[in-house]
Amino acid sequence: MNEILPLLQQGWRPALEIFILAVGIYYAFVFLRGTRGAPIVTGFLALLLGLTLLTSVLNLEVLNALLGQFLAFLALAVVVIFQPELRRILAELGNLPLFNSAQDARENLEIIVETVDRLAPVRIGALIAIEQSIHLIEAVEAGIPVDCEATPEMLETIFFPNNAIHDGGVIIQGNRILRAGCIFPLSQKTDLPKSLGTRHRAAIGLTEETDAVVIVVSEETGQISFAHKGALTRNVSVVELRAYLTQVLVRRAEPRGIWRWLRWGQRLPAAAPGKGGHA
């Protein structure tokens, strides 16, 4: 027992370092997954790992020395090559489930649903993109910076006919309208129905390149549609739209992994007094 205790005391620091590194690497891959830089990161790491193993196994001293010199500048290279991804990681820290709850996501999607419920009956066309983990500004053209709170009234004003920017798309991030009057990339699919208008093709095109959810209200028919992951679902009801947005957005906002435990720990003091009762 006397011999084991010093070993445990000495071993907790390496274990803590490994844990911190593992968490950091895991969440870095989570942030980068699905972005345009993900294949570059994968190829870069695969090449670096392969060269390191090769020099170690074959004892290639010159190449091993060159790799050692290269690793000294690795931090600078990562900042330069993966600057957009690093900026997105820092920006996403404020959007982690630890800070934004599923309740926030429900409130945000209700703004979209209420807006669509107002526009569809009067046949006012709309194109609304809900940003998730991939920044949409890099995938769209034009657009006017708005940066205001998203409300049904504000969205109605943007899409009101004869408005200068009513034909363009709107980008929403959380409870904020980032841009209006945006031009989304049109889908290049050749098997789309000829009856689809520009709004629907733009909705499909944007979701082919990003993980956004795009809602469309047809100006001709007032029908509601939504696009996600390159697939378009047409002629849905407000109830069906709410159900789908809840499935996609609220589930994403729910705590996962270590964040679930942290959120659970935050609720312990408040939950203890209510044992056996109802809130």
VENMODA-V61748 format. One record per residue. N is the residue number from 1. RES is the residue in one small letter. SS is DSSP state (hx for helix, st for strand, lp for the rest). D_LAST is the distance of its C-alpha to the last C-alpha in Angstrom with 1 decimal. Layout:
BEGIN
n=<N:N>
res=<RES:RES>
ss=<SS:SS>
d_last=<D_LAST:D_LAST>
END
This chain:
BEGIN
n=<1:2:3:4:5:6:7:8:9:10:11:12:13:14:15:16:17:18:19:20:21:22:23:24:25:26:27:28:29:30:31:32:33:34:35:36:37:38:39:40:41:42:43:44:45:46:47:48:49:50:51:52:53:54:55:56:57:58:59:60:61:62:63:64:65:66:67:68:69:70:71:72:73:74:75:76:77:78:79:80:81:82:83:84:85:86:87:88:89:90:91:92:93:94:95:96:97:98:99:100:101:102:103:104:105:106:107:108:109:110:111:112:113:114:115:116:117:118:119:120:121:122:123:124:125:126:127:128:129:130:131:132:133:134:135:136:137:138:139:140:141:142:143:144:145:146:147:148:149:150:151:152:153:154:155:156:157:158:159:160:161:162:163:164:165:166:167:168:169:170:171:172:173:174:175:176:177:178:179:180:181:182:183:184:185:186:187:188:189:190:191:192:193:194:195:196:197:198:199:200:201:202:203:204:205:206:207:208:209:210:211:212:213:214:215:216:217:218:219:220:221:222:223:224:225:226:227:228:229:230:231:232:233:234:235:236:237:238:239:240:241:242:243:244:245:246:247:248:249:250:251:252:253:254:255:256:257:258:259:260:261:262:263:264:265:266:267:268:269:270:271:272:273:274:275:276:277:278:279>
res=<m:n:e:i:l:p:l:l:q:q:g:w:r:p:a:l:e:i:f:i:l:a:v:g:i:y:y:a:f:v:f:l:r:g:t:r:g:a:p:i:v:t:g:f:l:a:l:l:l:g:l:t:l:l:t:s:v:l:n:l:e:v:l:n:a:l:l:g:q:f:l:a:f:l:a:l:a:v:v:v:i:f:q:p:e:l:r:r:i:l:a:e:l:g:n:l:p:l:f:n:s:a:q:d:a:r:e:n:l:e:i:i:v:e:t:v:d:r:l:a:p:v:r:i:g:a:l:i:a:i:e:q:s:i:h:l:i:e:a:v:e:a:g:i:p:v:d:c:e:a:t:p:e:m:l:e:t:i:f:f:p:n:n:a:i:h:d:g:g:v:i:i:q:g:n:r:i:l:r:a:g:c:i:f:p:l:s:q:k:t:d:l:p:k:s:l:g:t:r:h:r:a:a:i:g:l:t:e:e:t:d:a:v:v:i:v:v:s:e:e:t:g:q:i:s:f:a:h:k:g:a:l:t:r:n:v:s:v:v:e:l:r:a:y:l:t:q:v:l:v:r:r:a:e:p:r:g:i:w:r:w:l:r:w:g:q:r:l:p:a:a:a:p:g:k:g:g:h:a>
ss=<lp:hx:hx:hx:hx:hx:hx:hx:hx:hx:hx:hx:hx:hx:hx:hx:hx:hx:hx:hx:hx:hx:hx:hx:hx:hx:hx:hx:hx:hx:hx:hx:lp:lp:lp:lp:lp:hx:hx:hx:hx:hx:hx:hx:hx:hx:hx:hx:hx:hx:hx:hx:hx:hx:hx:hx:hx:hx:lp:lp:hx:hx:hx:hx:hx:hx:hx:hx:hx:hx:hx:hx:lp:hx:hx:hx:hx:hx:hx:hx:hx:lp:hx:hx:hx:hx:hx:hx:hx:hx:hx:hx:hx:hx:hx:lp:lp:lp:lp:lp:lp:hx:hx:hx:hx:hx:hx:hx:hx:hx:hx:hx:hx:hx:hx:hx:hx:hx:hx:hx:hx:lp:lp:lp:lp:st:st:st:st:st:lp:lp:lp:lp:lp:lp:lp:lp:lp:lp:st:st:st:st:st:st:st:st:st:lp:lp:hx:hx:hx:hx:hx:hx:hx:hx:lp:lp:lp:lp:lp:lp:lp:lp:lp:st:st:st:st:st:lp:lp:st:st:st:st:st:st:st:st:lp:lp:lp:lp:lp:lp:lp:lp:lp:lp:lp:lp:lp:lp:hx:hx:hx:hx:hx:hx:hx:hx:hx:hx:hx:hx:lp:lp:lp:st:st:st:st:st:lp:lp:lp:lp:lp:lp:st:st:st:st:st:lp:lp:st:st:st:st:st:st:lp:hx:hx:hx:hx:hx:hx:hx:hx:hx:hx:hx:hx:hx:hx:hx:hx:lp:lp:lp:lp:hx:hx:hx:hx:hx:hx:hx:hx:hx:hx:hx:hx:hx:hx:hx:lp:lp:lp:lp:lp:lp:lp>
d_last=<48.5:50.1:51.1:47.7:45.8:47.8:47.4:43.6:43.7:45.9:44.1:40.6:41.7:43.3:40.2:38.0:40.5:40.5:36.7:36.6:39.4:37.9:34.6:36.6:39.0:36.3:34.4:37.7:38.6:35.3:35.9:39.5:39.0:40.0:41.7:45.5:45.9:44.5:48.0:49.6:47.3:47.8:51.6:51.8:50.0:52.0:55.2:54.4:53.4:56.5:58.8:57.4:57.8:61.2:62.5:61.1:62.6:65.9:66.2:67.0:67.4:68.2:65.3:63.0:64.2:63.6:60.0:59.4:60.7:58.6:55.4:56.1:55.6:52.8:50.1:52.1:52.8:49.1:48.3:51.2:50.8:47.1:46.4:44.4:42.2:41.6:40.7:38.1:36.7:36.2:34.8:32.3:30.9:28.9:27.6:26.4:22.9:22.2:22.4:21.7:18.6:18.5:16.5:19.7:21.9:20.2:20.7:24.2:25.2:24.1:26.7:29.3:28.5:28.6:31.8:33.4:32.3:34.3:37.3:38.0:38.9:41.3:42.7:42.2:42.7:40.2:40.0:36.7:36.3:33.0:33.8:32.3:34.0:37.6:38.6:40.1:42.4:44.8:45.1:45.6:48.5:48.8:45.7:44.9:42.3:39.6:36.7:34.4:30.9:30.6:30.0:31.2:33.7:35.2:35.6:37.2:39.6:40.6:41.4:43.0:46.5:49.4:47.2:49.1:46.3:44.9:46.7:45.2:41.9:38.8:37.1:33.4:31.7:27.9:27.5:31.1:34.4:36.9:40.0:41.5:44.8:44.7:47.2:45.7:48.1:49.3:49.1:52.5:51.9:54.9:53.2:50.9:51.7:54.0:51.9:49.2:49.4:49.2:45.4:44.7:47.2:45.8:42.3:43.6:45.7:43.0:40.8:43.8:44.0:40.3:36.9:35.8:34.5:36.7:36.0:39.1:39.7:43.2:45.3:47.6:45.3:41.8:40.6:37.7:38.2:36.7:38.4:37.1:39.3:42.4:41.4:41.1:39.1:40.5:39.6:35.9:33.5:30.7:28.3:30.2:30.3:26.5:26.2:28.8:27.5:24.0:25.8:27.9:26.0:22.3:23.5:25.7:22.9:20.8:21.5:24.5:26.3:26.1:23.6:21.1:21.5:21.3:18.1:16.7:18.1:16.6:13.0:14.0:14.0:10.4:9.3:11.6:10.3:7.1:9.8:10.0:6.8:3.8:0.0>
END
